Amino acid sequence: MNTHGFSFHGVTLQALPSGALHWPEAGILVVSDLHLGKSARLSAVGGAQLPPYETRETLQRLDDDLAATKTQRVICLGDSFDAPGIESALPQEDLLWITRLQAGREWIWIAGNHDPAPVTLKGAHRSEHREAALTFRHIATPDGRAEVSGHYHPKAQLSLRGRSVTRPCFLVDETRLILPAYGAYTGGLHCDAPILSDLMDPSAQAILTGPRPVAIPMPRRARAG
């Protein structure tokens, strides 16, 4: 598996092609914004139709990453489900798949803005989680330090073989690390958006996902004047 290794507050981490974060020394896999059940939620409210297999595509991606990294601890950084209680609307096959992935593993569900209440599935349910020097939460805070979060679904453009390619990306600076959305069909926010430019230091990097993760200076919109 191609990965991009980097150091963050004294911890050696790996950005995986899928958008997962691997902490080998601690045996932890971190994922954010799975948005499981998104197609079911949109169908229920008469919204845009997504392929009905989007949850299974996300679960297969997670299954593959767990098998490749052999991690026994998982942290889900919030918005794991697309709406409160939507896990009860998932097909039994999908629920059994989640149960199988959890078997024998420590599993932490961080509350997100889409799933603020504890889900009905097994695992620990927390507003945030502290591990060594790092704090794991759903949304980055203005005064946060050594925090790992998600929420914004960052993405960036890269010129590749003469054409422009947009990929989900990690954003990292000396203060915070923001993960891309892990779920299928989740969309994203370009990292030159003002809210991300304001959050991240001028030295920030974007680590683009894909077959071979690559780090570039975080793209920013040119300031007027």
BALOBA-1460 file (C-alpha; in Angstrom, 3 decimals):
// residues 225
<rec num="1" residu="m" x="0.000" y="0.000" z="0.000"/>
<rec num="2" residu="n" x="1.307" y="3.442" z="-0.951"/>
<rec num="3" residu="t" x="1.203" y="5.808" z="2.001"/>
<rec num="4" residu="h" x="2.502" y="9.259" z="2.881"/>
<rec num="5" residu="g" x="4.277" y="9.351" z="6.222"/>
<rec num="6" residu="f" x="4.611" y="12.513" z="8.291"/>
<rec num="7" residu="s" x="5.215" y="13.652" z="11.853"/>
<rec num="8" residu="f" x="2.604" y="15.502" z="13.896"/>
<rec num="9" residu="h" x="3.343" y="16.569" z="17.483"/>
<rec num="10" residu="g" x="5.933" y="13.870" z="17.948"/>
<rec num="11" residu="v" x="3.757" y="11.131" z="16.466"/>
<rec num="12" residu="t" x="4.526" y="9.344" z="13.199"/>
<rec num="13" residu="l" x="1.378" y="9.018" z="11.085"/>
<rec num="14" residu="q" x="0.515" y="7.687" z="7.639"/>
<rec num="15" residu="a" x="-2.005" y="9.147" z="5.207"/>
<rec num="16" residu="l" x="-3.577" y="6.248" z="3.304"/>
<rec num="17" residu="p" x="-4.792" y="6.418" z="-0.315"/>
<rec num="18" residu="s" x="-8.396" y="5.985" z="0.873"/>
<rec num="19" residu="g" x="-8.378" y="9.014" z="3.175"/>
<rec num="20" residu="a" x="-7.882" y="7.012" z="6.370"/>
<rec num="21" residu="l" x="-5.175" y="7.952" z="8.864"/>
<rec num="22" residu="h" x="-2.950" y="5.203" z="10.268"/>
<rec num="23" residu="w" x="-1.039" y="5.532" z="13.539"/>
<rec num="24" residu="p" x="1.117" y="2.390" z="13.427"/>
<rec num="25" residu="e" x="2.736" y="2.691" z="16.879"/>
<rec num="26" residu="a" x="-0.647" y="2.946" z="18.610"/>
<rec num="27" residu="g" x="-2.341" y="0.432" z="16.301"/>
<rec num="28" residu="i" x="-5.054" y="2.961" z="15.442"/>
<rec num="29" residu="l" x="-6.953" y="3.632" z="12.221"/>
<rec num="30" residu="v" x="-8.804" y="6.972" z="12.075"/>
<rec num="31" residu="v" x="-11.597" y="7.743" z="9.596"/>
<rec num="32" residu="s" x="-13.946" y="10.686" z="9.332"/>
<rec num="33" residu="d" x="-17.285" y="11.519" z="7.771"/>
<rec num="34" residu="l" x="-18.384" y="8.094" z="6.560"/>
<rec num="35" residu="h" x="-21.969" y="9.396" z="6.225"/>
<rec num="36" residu="l" x="-23.338" y="5.861" z="6.212"/>
<rec num="37" residu="g" x="-26.979" y="5.761" z="5.200"/>
<rec num="38" residu="k" x="-26.818" y="8.893" z="3.074"/>
<rec num="39" residu="s" x="-28.734" y="7.350" z="0.189"/>
<rec num="40" residu="a" x="-31.428" y="6.092" z="2.593"/>
<rec num="41" residu="r" x="-31.793" y="9.515" z="4.182"/>
<rec num="42" residu="l" x="-32.043" y="11.340" z="0.837"/>
<rec num="43" residu="s" x="-34.543" y="8.807" z="-0.474"/>
<rec num="44" residu="a" x="-36.721" y="9.276" z="2.612"/>
<rec num="45" residu="v" x="-36.940" y="13.054" z="2.118"/>
<rec num="46" residu="g" x="-37.274" y="12.974" z="-1.672"/>
<rec num="47" residu="g" x="-33.786" y="14.354" z="-2.272"/>
<rec num="48" residu="a" x="-31.212" y="13.611" z="-4.965"/>
<rec num="49" residu="q" x="-30.852" y="9.903" z="-5.578"/>
<rec num="50" residu="l" x="-27.495" y="8.260" z="-4.878"/>
<rec num="51" residu="p" x="-26.454" y="4.741" z="-5.804"/>
<rec num="52" residu="p" x="-28.011" y="2.454" z="-3.165"/>
<rec num="53" residu="y" x="-24.691" y="0.713" z="-2.606"/>
<rec num="54" residu="e" x="-22.821" y="3.795" z="-1.305"/>
<rec num="55" residu="t" x="-22.793" y="2.434" z="2.270"/>
<rec num="56" residu="r" x="-21.390" y="-0.895" z="1.102"/>
<rec num="57" residu="e" x="-18.702" y="0.849" z="-0.947"/>
<rec num="58" residu="t" x="-17.630" y="2.752" z="2.162"/>
<rec num="59" residu="l" x="-17.683" y="-0.377" z="4.329"/>
<rec num="60" residu="q" x="-15.625" y="-2.288" z="1.767"/>
<rec num="61" residu="r" x="-13.037" y="0.504" z="1.792"/>
<rec num="62" residu="l" x="-12.885" y="0.326" z="5.588"/>
<rec num="63" residu="d" x="-12.712" y="-3.467" z="5.534"/>
<rec num="64" residu="d" x="-9.755" y="-3.313" z="3.138"/>
<rec num="65" residu="d" x="-7.889" y="-0.706" z="5.219"/>
<rec num="66" residu="l" x="-8.367" y="-2.672" z="8.435"/>
<rec num="67" residu="a" x="-7.077" y="-5.816" z="6.757"/>
<rec num="68" residu="a" x="-4.064" y="-4.011" z="5.271"/>
<rec num="69" residu="t" x="-3.050" y="-2.199" z="8.460"/>
<rec num="70" residu="k" x="-4.038" y="-4.965" z="10.881"/>
<rec num="71" residu="t" x="-5.166" y="-2.357" z="13.385"/>
<rec num="72" residu="q" x="-7.238" y="-3.330" z="16.397"/>
<rec num="73" residu="r" x="-8.374" y="0.183" z="17.361"/>
<rec num="74" residu="v" x="-10.642" y="2.461" z="15.303"/>
<rec num="75" residu="i" x="-11.602" y="6.094" z="15.848"/>
<rec num="76" residu="c" x="-14.484" y="7.468" z="13.767"/>
<rec num="77" residu="l" x="-14.336" y="11.273" z="13.858"/>
<rec num="78" residu="g" x="-18.041" y="12.016" z="13.655"/>
<rec num="79" residu="d" x="-20.686" y="12.113" z="10.931"/>
<rec num="80" residu="s" x="-20.229" y="8.376" z="10.736"/>
<rec num="81" residu="f" x="-23.968" y="8.284" z="9.967"/>
<rec num="82" residu="d" x="-25.792" y="10.797" z="7.820"/>
<rec num="83" residu="a" x="-28.607" y="11.540" z="10.295"/>
<rec num="84" residu="p" x="-29.540" y="10.726" z="13.906"/>
<rec num="85" residu="g" x="-30.874" y="7.180" z="14.131"/>
<rec num="86" residu="i" x="-30.286" y="6.451" z="10.423"/>
<rec num="87" residu="e" x="-28.324" y="3.322" z="11.368"/>
<rec num="88" residu="s" x="-31.667" y="1.677" z="12.182"/>
<rec num="89" residu="a" x="-32.673" y="2.136" z="8.535"/>
<rec num="90" residu="l" x="-29.629" y="0.334" z="7.156"/>
<rec num="91" residu="p" x="-30.158" y="-3.104" z="5.626"/>
<rec num="92" residu="q" x="-29.457" y="-5.971" z="7.999"/>
<rec num="93" residu="e" x="-26.577" y="-7.050" z="5.773"/>
<rec num="94" residu="d" x="-24.853" y="-3.689" z="6.301"/>
<rec num="95" residu="l" x="-25.425" y="-3.770" z="10.061"/>
<rec num="96" residu="l" x="-23.933" y="-7.258" z="10.244"/>
<rec num="97" residu="w" x="-20.947" y="-6.033" z="8.226"/>
<rec num="98" residu="i" x="-20.339" y="-3.227" z="10.752"/>
<rec num="99" residu="t" x="-20.670" y="-5.718" z="13.607"/>
<rec num="100" residu="r" x="-18.105" y="-7.985" z="11.975"/>
<rec num="101" residu="l" x="-15.660" y="-5.094" z="11.532"/>
<rec num="102" residu="q" x="-16.068" y="-4.185" z="15.211"/>
<rec num="103" residu="a" x="-15.513" y="-7.725" z="16.459"/>
<rec num="104" residu="g" x="-12.327" y="-7.927" z="18.553"/>
<rec num="105" residu="r" x="-11.561" y="-4.238" z="18.079"/>
<rec num="106" residu="e" x="-11.736" y="-1.182" z="20.296"/>
<rec num="107" residu="w" x="-14.119" y="1.155" z="18.487"/>
<rec num="108" residu="i" x="-14.693" y="4.825" z="19.321"/>
<rec num="109" residu="w" x="-17.564" y="6.821" z="17.819"/>
<rec num="110" residu="i" x="-16.969" y="10.589" z="18.065"/>
<rec num="111" residu="a" x="-20.175" y="12.647" z="17.891"/>
<rec num="112" residu="g" x="-20.626" y="14.770" z="14.768"/>
<rec num="113" residu="n" x="-23.117" y="17.399" z="13.680"/>
<rec num="114" residu="h" x="-25.026" y="14.791" z="11.618"/>
<rec num="115" residu="d" x="-24.999" y="12.171" z="14.400"/>
<rec num="116" residu="p" x="-24.785" y="14.078" z="17.708"/>
<rec num="117" residu="a" x="-26.501" y="11.388" z="19.778"/>
<rec num="118" residu="p" x="-24.886" y="8.022" z="20.567"/>
<rec num="119" residu="v" x="-25.608" y="5.458" z="17.883"/>
<rec num="120" residu="t" x="-27.250" y="2.165" z="18.753"/>
<rec num="121" residu="l" x="-24.198" y="0.157" z="17.714"/>
<rec num="122" residu="k" x="-21.527" y="-1.172" z="20.045"/>
<rec num="123" residu="g" x="-18.426" y="0.836" z="20.854"/>
<rec num="124" residu="a" x="-17.525" y="3.844" z="23.005"/>
<rec num="125" residu="h" x="-19.431" y="7.059" z="22.313"/>
<rec num="126" residu="r" x="-17.598" y="10.301" z="23.052"/>
<rec num="127" residu="s" x="-17.661" y="14.020" z="22.227"/>
<rec num="128" residu="e" x="-13.881" y="13.865" z="21.801"/>
<rec num="129" residu="h" x="-11.005" y="11.524" z="22.604"/>
<rec num="130" residu="r" x="-7.491" y="12.139" z="23.908"/>
<rec num="131" residu="e" x="-4.664" y="9.799" z="22.958"/>
<rec num="132" residu="a" x="-1.086" y="10.707" z="23.971"/>
<rec num="133" residu="a" x="-0.562" y="14.310" z="22.785"/>
<rec num="134" residu="l" x="-3.420" y="14.244" z="20.288"/>
<rec num="135" residu="t" x="-7.053" y="15.257" z="20.696"/>
<rec num="136" residu="f" x="-9.591" y="13.726" z="18.314"/>
<rec num="137" residu="r" x="-12.819" y="15.660" z="17.679"/>
<rec num="138" residu="h" x="-15.252" y="16.247" z="14.825"/>
<rec num="139" residu="i" x="-14.775" y="19.965" z="14.143"/>
<rec num="140" residu="a" x="-11.518" y="21.901" z="14.465"/>
<rec num="141" residu="t" x="-11.539" y="24.629" z="17.104"/>
<rec num="142" residu="p" x="-9.938" y="28.070" z="16.657"/>
<rec num="143" residu="d" x="-7.689" y="27.586" z="19.690"/>
<rec num="144" residu="g" x="-7.113" y="23.871" z="19.259"/>
<rec num="145" residu="r" x="-3.646" y="22.373" z="19.454"/>
<rec num="146" residu="a" x="-2.511" y="18.917" z="18.382"/>
<rec num="147" residu="e" x="-6.071" y="18.207" z="17.266"/>
<rec num="148" residu="v" x="-7.224" y="15.730" z="14.649"/>
<rec num="149" residu="s" x="-10.637" y="16.440" z="13.127"/>
<rec num="150" residu="g" x="-12.830" y="16.102" z="10.048"/>
<rec num="151" residu="h" x="-16.123" y="17.816" z="9.133"/>
<rec num="152" residu="y" x="-14.966" y="20.016" z="6.238"/>
<rec num="153" residu="h" x="-14.384" y="17.289" z="3.603"/>
<rec num="154" residu="p" x="-11.329" y="19.151" z="2.181"/>
<rec num="155" residu="k" x="-10.301" y="18.624" z="-1.417"/>
<rec num="156" residu="a" x="-7.614" y="20.144" z="-3.637"/>
<rec num="157" residu="q" x="-6.641" y="20.369" z="-7.282"/>
<rec num="158" residu="l" x="-3.447" y="18.965" z="-8.740"/>
<rec num="159" residu="s" x="-2.063" y="19.273" z="-12.253"/>
<rec num="160" residu="l" x="-1.309" y="15.727" z="-13.362"/>
<rec num="161" residu="r" x="0.091" y="14.896" z="-16.803"/>
<rec num="162" residu="g" x="-1.229" y="18.140" z="-18.229"/>
<rec num="163" residu="r" x="-4.726" y="17.893" z="-16.784"/>
<rec num="164" residu="s" x="-6.340" y="19.172" z="-13.614"/>
<rec num="165" residu="v" x="-7.348" y="16.532" z="-11.071"/>
<rec num="166" residu="t" x="-9.396" y="17.179" z="-7.924"/>
<rec num="167" residu="r" x="-8.897" y="14.829" z="-4.992"/>
<rec num="168" residu="p" x="-9.974" y="14.705" z="-1.355"/>
<rec num="169" residu="c" x="-7.069" y="15.706" z="0.852"/>
<rec num="170" residu="f" x="-5.701" y="15.884" z="4.367"/>
<rec num="171" residu="l" x="-4.740" y="19.344" z="5.636"/>
<rec num="172" residu="v" x="-1.914" y="19.556" z="8.146"/>
<rec num="173" residu="d" x="0.066" y="22.327" z="9.804"/>
<rec num="174" residu="e" x="1.878" y="22.668" z="13.132"/>
<rec num="175" residu="t" x="-1.405" y="22.971" z="15.050"/>
<rec num="176" residu="r" x="-4.067" y="20.773" z="13.505"/>
<rec num="177" residu="l" x="-4.760" y="17.913" z="11.120"/>
<rec num="178" residu="i" x="-8.024" y="17.759" z="9.169"/>
<rec num="179" residu="l" x="-9.027" y="14.496" z="7.479"/>
<rec num="180" residu="p" x="-10.904" y="14.157" z="4.196"/>
<rec num="181" residu="a" x="-14.344" y="12.578" z="4.071"/>
<rec num="182" residu="y" x="-14.021" y="8.795" z="3.950"/>
<rec num="183" residu="g" x="-17.514" y="7.994" z="2.731"/>
<rec num="184" residu="a" x="-18.476" y="7.420" z="-0.887"/>
<rec num="185" residu="y" x="-20.360" y="10.284" z="-2.565"/>
<rec num="186" residu="t" x="-19.744" y="12.776" z="0.246"/>
<rec num="187" residu="g" x="-18.615" y="15.780" z="-1.814"/>
<rec num="188" residu="g" x="-16.046" y="18.232" z="-0.518"/>
<rec num="189" residu="l" x="-14.918" y="21.797" z="0.142"/>
<rec num="190" residu="h" x="-11.990" y="23.192" z="-1.832"/>
<rec num="191" residu="c" x="-9.151" y="23.927" z="0.553"/>
<rec num="192" residu="d" x="-8.820" y="27.484" z="-0.759"/>
<rec num="193" residu="a" x="-12.203" y="28.275" z="0.830"/>
<rec num="194" residu="p" x="-11.891" y="31.170" z="3.315"/>
<rec num="195" residu="i" x="-12.889" y="29.092" z="6.344"/>
<rec num="196" residu="l" x="-10.066" y="26.599" z="5.720"/>
<rec num="197" residu="s" x="-7.547" y="29.289" z="4.795"/>
<rec num="198" residu="d" x="-8.352" y="31.028" z="8.076"/>
<rec num="199" residu="l" x="-7.986" y="27.829" z="10.096"/>
<rec num="200" residu="m" x="-4.708" y="26.603" z="8.632"/>
<rec num="201" residu="d" x="-1.298" y="28.249" z="9.042"/>
<rec num="202" residu="p" x="0.516" y="29.638" z="5.961"/>
<rec num="203" residu="s" x="2.881" y="26.643" z="6.142"/>
<rec num="204" residu="a" x="0.041" y="24.107" z="5.820"/>
<rec num="205" residu="q" x="0.275" y="21.180" z="3.429"/>
<rec num="206" residu="a" x="-2.452" y="19.344" z="1.549"/>
<rec num="207" residu="i" x="-1.899" y="15.587" z="1.255"/>
<rec num="208" residu="l" x="-3.942" y="14.430" z="-1.712"/>
<rec num="209" residu="t" x="-5.514" y="10.989" z="-1.602"/>
<rec num="210" residu="g" x="-5.459" y="8.569" z="-4.517"/>
<rec num="211" residu="p" x="-3.337" y="5.619" z="-5.638"/>
<rec num="212" residu="r" x="-0.204" y="7.434" z="-4.439"/>
<rec num="213" residu="p" x="-0.822" y="10.115" z="-1.796"/>
<rec num="214" residu="v" x="1.169" y="13.263" z="-2.501"/>
<rec num="215" residu="a" x="1.837" y="16.346" z="-0.367"/>
<rec num="216" residu="i" x="1.718" y="19.838" z="-1.847"/>
<rec num="217" residu="p" x="1.577" y="23.320" z="-0.316"/>
<rec num="218" residu="m" x="-2.042" y="23.947" z="0.622"/>
<rec num="219" residu="p" x="-3.655" y="25.857" z="-2.280"/>
<rec num="220" residu="r" x="-4.966" y="29.260" z="-1.245"/>
<rec num="221" residu="r" x="-7.007" y="31.890" z="-2.993"/>
<rec num="222" residu="a" x="-5.013" y="34.963" z="-3.924"/>
<rec num="223" residu="r" x="-5.874" y="37.890" z="-1.663"/>
<rec num="224" residu="a" x="-7.286" y="40.990" z="-3.335"/>
<rec num="225" residu="g" x="-5.045" y="44.057" z="-3.362"/>
